[in-house]
Amino acid sequence: MYLTDTNILILAIDGQEPEASFLRRAVKNNAVRLSVISVAEFLTGTGRVEQRAFEKLMLAFPPLIIDKDVARLAADYRKKSLKKTRVTLLDCLLAAQAKKHGLTLVTNNKADFPMRDILIMKP
């Protein structure tokens, strides 16, 4: 099961490879999960056509919410990152969702996720 970072969704819905093929396979295998974070980020920076495609994706795969367990884990990730590199709170929340739900985080920006207790991959 995969939790997709926003950069993957944007490129996939735009038809760029290898992201588009990855997302098609994940959808076909019912192995994709979305985050409310990616919903907010995606809908902020896309046009009407892309939004319609994304709305269909959200109907099939309702986004994971941020509950108190995710928030606490994200706070822990963020606190640890402040000692080294600055990881954004949004990325910490995404990583925390991946950890809580046992998902592999799929991103093109592995450097944004220095957490060692989650699986991370590029498509």
Secondary structure, DSSP 8 states (H G I E B T S, - for coil): -EEE-HHHHHHHHTT-TTHHHHHHHHHHTT-EE-BHHHHHHHHHS--HHHHHHHHHHHHHS--B---HHHHHHHHHHHHHHTTSS---HHHHHHHHHHHHHT-EEE-S-GGG---SSS-EE--
